[in-house]
Amino acid sequence: MLERRRYKYEEQEQLIPMINEIRVDHPRMSARDIYLKLKPSCMGRDQFEKFCMDSGYRIKRLHNFRVTTNSLGVTRFPNMIKDIEVTRVNQVFVSDITYFDIGDDTYYLTLIMDLYNREIVGWSASDNLRTESTTLPALHKVITERGKANLKGAIIHSDGGGQYYCNDFKALTKSLEMINSMTEEKVYENSHAERVNGVIKNNYLYPYGPTNMKSLKRLLDKAIFMYNTGKPHKALGKLTPKKFKETVDNEDNSASYLPLSTVNHHYHRDKLSIKKVNVI
């Protein structure tokens, strides 16, 4: 019973940012149509419509969901990347979950990006919003890509979705000695993760045209590879994320060499002509 309640709460909490995103893409879509699109297993149609109305529905009055604890003992985390300077790989990872439509079916993409070199190092595609299908497999990919030892002390930053503070996810980040971080009220606090999700979804996957879950997973792998190895970034001196990492791996990464302010969005570096980092 407790396990079912936990899954229900995790999915319910992720519905808020998902509804936000759908309303950006479909400004006049009704609550009923959003329900038919998302098909949440945690609640029925009438309950979902009430949930939307109780949330203000225009997605601006969500303060009642920005709580520190709930009846299941869930704890939210402070924003640890506000005013931080990112100076190396494996220092800050940002993550977000987005939806992806294939015909009448809706799937979910979870991406984790290293904020320093903009490399996507964790990802998953799923047909549900449960933690074991979204954030857990994505973080396990980060372990594979970067190595467990390199994640000690790293910040993992996300929005307030339940998949990022459920017990299973917290247990994994604790075992890795990572630092959990979450947005507070302002959307831009996770703008990098939201932007890269949009790039993968709209610039790669929709043009690739997956037809089912199997092809979505295969083409997501391709999209990540192409993004990491073939897409130059203005913010990285027109290098790709992989190439930039190779470059800085062989150079001085001290705090005075290449700091990144996540608030002011500016690099300061002599060897590369890099001025802004708010472009994916």
C-alpha positions as CSV (number, residue, x, y, z in Angstrom):
1,M,0.0,0.0,0.0
2,L,2.8,2.5,0.9
3,E,4.7,1.6,-2.2
4,R,1.6,2.3,-4.4
5,R,1.1,5.6,-2.6
6,R,4.7,6.5,-3.2
7,Y,4.5,5.8,-6.9
8,K,1.2,7.8,-7.1
9,Y,2.8,10.8,-5.4
10,E,5.9,10.7,-7.6
11,E,3.9,10.8,-10.8
12,Q,1.5,13.4,-9.4
13,E,4.3,15.8,-8.6
14,Q,5.8,15.4,-12.1
15,L,2.5,16.4,-13.6
16,I,2.9,20.0,-12.7
17,P,6.0,20.8,-14.8
18,M,4.6,18.5,-17.5
19,I,1.3,20.4,-17.7
20,N,3.4,23.6,-17.8
21,E,5.3,22.3,-20.8
22,I,2.1,21.2,-22.6
23,R,0.5,24.6,-22.1
24,V,3.5,26.3,-23.6
25,D,3.1,24.1,-26.7
26,H,-0.7,24.1,-26.7
27,P,-1.8,27.3,-24.9
28,R,-5.5,26.6,-25.2
29,M,-5.6,22.9,-24.6
30,S,-8.2,21.9,-22.1
31,A,-7.6,19.9,-18.9
32,R,-9.6,17.0,-20.4
33,D,-7.4,16.9,-23.5
34,I,-4.3,17.1,-21.4
35,Y,-5.5,14.2,-19.4
36,L,-6.1,12.2,-22.6
37,K,-2.6,13.2,-23.8
38,L,-0.7,12.3,-20.6
39,K,-2.9,9.3,-19.5
40,P,-1.6,9.5,-15.9
41,S,-2.0,6.3,-14.0
42,C,-2.1,8.1,-10.7
43,M,-5.6,9.6,-11.1
44,G,-8.7,9.5,-13.1
45,R,-10.1,12.1,-15.5
46,D,-12.3,13.9,-13.1
47,Q,-9.6,13.9,-10.4
48,F,-7.1,15.2,-12.9
49,E,-9.4,18.1,-14.0
50,K,-9.8,19.1,-10.3
51,F,-6.1,18.8,-9.8
52,C,-5.6,21.3,-12.7
53,M,-8.1,23.7,-11.3
54,D,-6.8,23.5,-7.8
55,S,-3.3,24.3,-9.2
56,G,-4.5,27.5,-10.8
57,Y,-4.3,25.7,-14.2
58,R,-2.6,28.7,-15.9
59,I,0.5,27.3,-14.3
60,K,1.5,30.4,-12.4
61,R,0.0,29.8,-9.0
62,L,1.7,26.6,-8.0
63,H,2.9,27.8,-4.5
64,N,0.7,25.2,-2.8
65,F,2.9,22.5,-4.4
66,R,6.2,24.1,-3.3
67,V,6.3,22.5,0.1
68,T,9.2,21.1,2.0
69,T,7.7,17.8,3.2
70,N,4.6,15.7,2.6
71,S,2.8,12.8,4.4
72,L,5.3,10.3,3.0
73,G,8.3,12.2,4.5
74,V,9.6,13.5,1.2
75,T,12.2,16.3,1.5
76,R,12.9,18.9,-1.1
77,F,16.4,20.3,-1.6
78,P,17.7,23.9,-1.7
79,N,19.0,25.4,-4.9
80,M,22.8,24.7,-4.7
81,I,23.7,26.2,-8.1
82,K,22.5,29.7,-7.5
83,D,25.5,32.1,-7.8
84,I,27.9,29.1,-8.3
85,E,30.8,29.2,-10.8
86,V,31.2,26.0,-12.7
87,T,34.9,25.4,-13.4
88,R,35.2,21.7,-14.3
89,V,33.4,18.6,-15.6
90,N,31.6,16.5,-13.0
91,Q,30.9,19.5,-10.9
92,V,27.2,20.2,-11.8
93,F,24.7,18.1,-13.6
94,V,21.3,19.4,-14.6
95,S,18.3,17.3,-15.4
96,D,14.7,17.5,-16.6
97,I,11.9,15.3,-17.9
98,T,9.9,16.2,-21.0
99,Y,7.2,14.5,-23.0
100,F,7.5,13.1,-26.6
101,D,4.5,12.3,-28.8
102,I,4.4,9.4,-31.3
103,G,1.0,9.5,-33.0
104,D,-1.6,9.4,-30.2
105,D,0.9,8.0,-27.7
106,T,2.9,10.1,-25.2
107,Y,6.3,9.0,-24.0
108,Y,8.8,10.6,-21.6
109,L,12.4,11.6,-22.0
110,T,14.8,12.1,-19.1
111,L,18.1,13.8,-19.8
112,I,21.1,14.6,-17.5
113,M,23.7,17.1,-18.8
114,D,27.1,18.2,-17.5
115,L,26.7,21.9,-17.1
116,Y,30.4,22.6,-17.7
117,N,30.8,21.1,-21.2
118,R,27.1,20.7,-22.1
119,E,27.5,17.0,-22.7
120,I,24.5,14.8,-22.2
121,V,25.8,12.0,-20.0
122,G,22.5,10.4,-18.8
123,W,19.2,9.7,-20.5
124,S,16.2,7.4,-20.7
125,A,13.0,7.0,-22.6
126,S,9.9,5.6,-21.0
127,D,6.1,5.1,-21.3
128,N,5.5,6.1,-17.7
129,L,6.7,8.6,-15.1
130,R,7.8,6.2,-12.5
131,T,11.3,6.7,-11.0
132,E,12.6,3.3,-12.0
133,S,11.8,4.3,-15.6
134,T,13.0,7.9,-15.7
135,T,15.6,9.3,-13.3
136,L,17.2,6.1,-12.0
137,P,18.2,4.6,-15.4
138,A,19.4,8.1,-16.5
139,L,21.6,8.5,-13.5
140,H,23.0,4.9,-13.9
141,K,24.1,6.0,-17.4
142,V,25.9,8.9,-15.8
143,I,27.7,6.4,-13.6
144,T,28.7,4.4,-16.7
145,E,29.7,7.5,-18.7
146,R,31.7,9.3,-16.0
147,G,32.6,6.7,-13.4
148,K,31.3,6.4,-9.9
149,A,34.4,7.8,-8.2
150,N,34.2,11.0,-10.3
151,L,30.7,11.8,-9.1
152,K,31.6,12.3,-5.4
153,G,30.6,15.8,-4.4
154,A,28.9,16.6,-7.7
155,I,25.6,18.5,-7.7
156,I,22.6,17.0,-9.4
157,H,20.1,19.8,-10.1
158,S,16.5,19.5,-11.2
159,D,13.0,20.9,-11.0
160,G,10.6,19.8,-8.2
161,G,9.5,16.6,-9.8
162,G,8.9,13.7,-7.4
163,Q,11.3,11.5,-9.4
164,Y,14.2,13.6,-8.1
165,Y,13.5,13.4,-4.4
166,C,11.8,9.9,-4.0
167,N,13.6,7.5,-1.6
168,D,15.1,5.4,-4.4
169,F,16.7,8.3,-6.2
170,K,17.9,9.8,-2.9
171,A,19.4,6.5,-1.9
172,L,21.4,6.3,-5.2
173,T,22.7,9.9,-5.0
174,K,23.6,9.3,-1.3
175,S,25.6,6.2,-2.2
176,L,27.4,8.3,-4.9
177,E,27.9,11.1,-2.4
178,M,26.3,13.5,-4.8
179,I,24.6,16.8,-3.6
180,N,20.9,17.1,-4.5
181,S,19.7,20.5,-5.7
182,M,16.3,21.8,-6.8
183,T,14.8,24.9,-8.3
184,E,12.8,27.2,-6.1
185,E,10.3,29.5,-7.8
186,K,12.0,30.8,-11.0
187,V,11.8,28.8,-14.2
188,Y,15.3,30.0,-15.4
189,E,16.9,28.1,-12.5
190,N,16.8,24.9,-14.6
191,S,16.8,26.6,-18.0
192,H,19.8,24.7,-19.3
193,A,18.2,21.3,-18.8
194,E,14.9,22.4,-20.3
195,R,16.6,23.9,-23.3
196,V,18.7,20.8,-24.1
197,N,15.5,18.7,-23.8
198,G,13.9,20.9,-26.4
199,V,16.9,20.6,-28.7
200,I,17.0,16.8,-28.5
201,K,13.2,16.5,-28.9
202,N,12.6,19.1,-31.7
203,N,15.9,19.2,-33.6
204,Y,16.7,15.5,-33.6
205,L,13.9,13.1,-32.5
206,Y,10.9,14.6,-34.3
207,P,12.9,14.8,-37.6
208,Y,14.2,11.2,-37.1
209,G,10.5,10.0,-36.8
210,P,10.5,7.1,-34.3
211,T,7.3,5.0,-34.6
212,N,7.3,3.1,-31.3
213,M,9.1,2.7,-28.0
214,K,11.8,0.5,-29.5
215,S,12.7,2.9,-32.2
216,L,12.4,5.9,-29.8
217,K,15.1,4.3,-27.5
218,R,17.3,3.6,-30.5
219,L,17.0,7.0,-32.1
220,L,17.4,8.7,-28.7
221,D,20.8,7.0,-28.4
222,K,21.6,8.3,-31.9
223,A,20.4,11.8,-31.1
224,I,22.6,12.0,-27.9
225,F,25.6,10.8,-29.9
226,M,25.1,13.3,-32.6
227,Y,24.5,16.1,-30.1
228,N,27.6,15.3,-28.1
229,T,29.9,14.7,-31.0
230,G,28.6,16.7,-33.9
231,K,26.9,19.9,-32.7
232,P,29.2,22.9,-32.2
233,H,28.3,25.3,-29.4
234,K,28.8,29.0,-29.4
235,A,29.2,28.8,-25.7
236,L,32.1,26.4,-26.0
237,G,34.1,28.3,-28.6
238,K,32.2,26.5,-31.4
239,L,33.5,23.1,-30.2
240,T,31.3,20.1,-29.6
241,P,30.7,19.0,-26.0
242,K,33.0,16.0,-26.5
243,K,35.7,18.0,-28.2
244,F,35.5,20.7,-25.5
245,K,36.0,18.1,-22.8
246,E,39.0,16.6,-24.5
247,T,40.5,20.1,-24.8
248,V,40.0,21.1,-21.2
249,D,41.0,17.7,-19.9
250,N,44.5,18.6,-21.1
251,E,44.5,22.2,-19.8
252,D,44.4,24.1,-16.5
253,N,40.9,24.0,-15.1
254,S,41.5,26.1,-12.0
255,A,38.8,28.4,-10.9
256,S,40.5,31.4,-12.4
257,Y,40.8,29.7,-15.8
258,L,37.2,29.1,-16.9
259,P,34.5,30.0,-14.5
260,L,30.8,29.8,-15.4
261,S,28.3,31.8,-13.5
262,T,24.8,30.2,-13.7
263,V,23.3,33.5,-12.8
264,N,25.2,36.0,-14.9
265,H,25.7,33.5,-17.8
266,H,29.2,34.6,-18.7
267,Y,32.4,32.8,-19.4
268,H,35.8,34.5,-18.9
269,R,38.6,32.8,-20.9
270,D,41.6,34.2,-22.8
271,K,42.3,31.4,-25.2
272,L,38.7,30.9,-26.5
273,S,36.4,33.8,-27.5
274,I,33.5,32.8,-25.3
275,K,31.1,35.4,-24.0
276,K,27.7,34.0,-23.4
277,V,26.6,30.5,-22.2
278,N,22.9,30.9,-22.4
279,V,22.8,29.3,-25.9
280,I,22.6,25.5,-26.3
